[in-house]
Amino acid sequence: MVMNGNAPHRHDAPDALDEMIAEFTDANPGFPQLLLAAERRRALLRTLAEQRRSRNLSQTRVAAAMNTSQPTLARLETTAADTKLSTVERFAGALGYSIEYHLVPARKSKGRHGIVVEA
């Protein structure tokens, strides 16, 4: 499977990741939705990290504004951990952003990126 940032593109033959996703889905039919939610969280954290870097702000400075440590922020920016919403809100706040939530019917949200950064 190849990721282009929005949706997976499948090659002719499934790879090991495709097989693992199929196995997890067989065991838990809700797994694809869990996977999509994790991808959206990771995309949001990557976007916040990109915003920090584009403003030339150090991890140490942003971490202090979040009342956390630089190693904690580094992990937040680089891992796929299931991060608390309050932590993401503090990260956004340290960059001068707020997080807004919008409920969208699941059938309409498939394939949508879900992240908007306003200047």
N, C-alpha and C positions, 0 to 999 in steps of 0.2 A: 504494500500500500504506500502511496506517495502522498504526502500532505502538501498542499499549496497554500496553506494558511486559512482556507475556508472550508474545504471539504476533501475527504480522501478520494483519490482516483485509483481504481483497481487496474492492475495489469492482468494479462490473460490467466496466469496461474496464481493461486493464492500463496502467500508467503507464510512464514511462521506466525507473524502477528495476526494475519487474517484468521489462521487456524485457532489461535489462542482466543481471539474475540468470539469466534463461533462457539468454542467450548464454553466460555463464560456465559454467553447468551443462552446456550442450551440449559445451563444450570440456573440461570437467572434471566428471564425474558426482559427484565428492566435494565439489563446491563448496558445496552447501547445508549440509553438516556443518561445513565450515570457517566459513561465515557464522554458524551457530548458536554455534560455539565463540567466535568473536570477540564476538558479542553478550553471551555470558555473562561474558567477561572485562571488557567495558565495564560491565556491570551491577555486577560486583564492585567495580570501581574507583569507580563512582558511589556505591555504598553506603559505601565507606570514606571518600570525600569528605564525604558527608552526616554520617557519624559524627564526623568531625573538626569540621565546622561546628556540629553539635549540642552539642558539648562546648566550644565557643568557643575552640578551639585555632587558633592562627595557622599558616599554611603554614610560616613560618620556624621556629617551635618544633618542629613535627612533622618538618620536613626535617632539623633538627639531630639529633633523636632517631634518624633514619634514617641519619645520617652522609652526607647529600646536601645539595644546595642548594635554596633556595626555588623558583627558576625550574624546576628539575627536577621538583619535586613539583607545581608548577602544570601543567606539561605532562602529567604522569602523570594528574592529575585531569581534564584537559580534552581529551585526544586519544585516538584509537582505536589507538594504537601497540600493537604486539605486545610487551607488557611481560614481562620475565623473572619467573618465579615467585619468585625470591629477593627481587626488589624489592617485589612484592606482599606477601610475608611480612614484610619490614622495615616497610612501611607499616602493616600490621595490628598488628605488634608495637609500633610507636610509639604506637598508640592503645590498647594493652593487650589486644589480641586475638591469637589464633593462628589460622592457617588449617588446617582439617582437610580431608582428601581422602577421598572415598567413591567407590568404583567402583560404578557403576550400569549394568545392561545398557542399551544404547542404546535398545532398543525401549521400555523403561520410562521413560526420561528425557525423551522428546519432550514438549515443552510445559510441563515443570516449570521453575520459576524458578531453583532451584539455589543460592540464597543464604539462609542463616539467620543472623541476628544474635541472639545470646543476651545478655541483660542480666546 
